[in-house]
Amino acid sequence: MKKYVCTICGYVYDEAVGDPDSGIAPGTLWADVPADWVCPVCGVSKAEFSEM
């Protein structure tokens, strides 16, 4: 599974972990994360993330 980092604050979205606090289950691929999901730390969109 891949990881994606927020280029603004450094938060890492790990596909294996997901973002359960935001309703994103563990194992959710980045492509399957909803377009309106935002970084749980700084609130920016998926567009501000880069693959690690």
C-alpha positions, 0 to 999 in steps of 0.5 A: 500500500502507498502513502501520500504526504500533505505538502502543506503540513506533513500529514501522511495518509497511509492507505493501510491505515486510512483515516477512521476519524473521517470515515475512511476505512483502513485499506482505502486506496488513495484513488477511492478517498472521496474528492471532498476529503480534506487533510485532517490536520490543516484542511487542504484538499487532496490536490495538495498531497504527493505520493511518498 
